[in-house]
Amino acid sequence: MWTIHPIGRLGNQMGQYATLFALARLNKKQAYISPEMAKFLSQNFKITLPTLQKEVKQKIKWKNYHLSDWMEDKYKNIAGDYINFVGYPCSWTFYHHIRNEILQEFSFHEFVTEEVNLYLRKITASRQNVTYIGVHVRRGDYVRVMRKVWKGVIGDKKYLEQAMSYFRNKYKDAVFIVVSNGIDWCRKNIDVSKGDVYFSGDGNESNPHKDFAILAHCNHTIMTIGTFGFWGAYLAGGDTVYLTNFTLPNSPFLRVFKYEAAFRPEWMGINADLSPLLVKAP
């Protein structure tokens, strides 16, 4: 039996689940997940991997196996009957070859879909035809961490304007549903003068399932950075605009992150403005 150590929040755990599912299939092993991961993910999804109870796990001599963020050839032949994967695998390169099965694992409970669709129809009730563009703005700890630790930036006002202009030009009936863990910043920095922007969700980082469900049920996606936005876009399955080249070339982030492994090639990247990182303090 193979398992994975759950760590991080929703986007991280979805990546861990999908990676475990795919690697176990590839290596012809049976995958199990922890009760914690099962409880967390099953709030939204019809996941099927069996749960490994703590009493059983504690009696097994596990071999810890660290995974990079992206797929490597050596993962096609992993030796060991009792593997416990560790790390933050967050790349489509692990599982995109079985995309339909991954989407099935992350299919929403009917009550979730019904609630979200009712909510979306309600807030846009005055419109006849609507193309929903989910906008995820990752802020929170990244406001500090990206600049101070990773020598990078997060999505700013200019980027969001560019991304929204792209969709306004492509879809004449576009409306934007904004979810964020910094919704107050979004209200101050996103132009609402066209009447096509709706601020949604509750930004609750300890229970992000509602925000995620809203994002994933939209037709298309604007994401900034982070796995939450990636998975929202991956499940939505439409056009995706993402922030790219958001770190300086000497960023330590690039030791554990590859742009080409993080974002699907058919998605459209808009280069980040790195000038705030180049301004020297007086």
Secondary structure, 3 states (H helix, E strand, C coil): CEEECCCCCHHHHHHHHHHHHHHHHHCCCCECECHHHHHHHCCCECCCCCECCHHHHCCCCCEEEECCCCCCHHHHCCCCCCEEEECCCCCHHHCHHHHHHHHHHCCECHHHHHHHHHHHHHHCCCCCCCEEEEEEECCCCHHHHHHHCCCECCCCHHHHHHHHHHHHHHCCCEEEEEEECCHHHHHHHCCCCCCCEEECCCCCCCCCHHHHHHHHCCCEEEECCCHHHHHHHHHHCCCEEEEECCECCCCHHHHCCCHHHHCCCCCEEEECCCHHHHCCCC
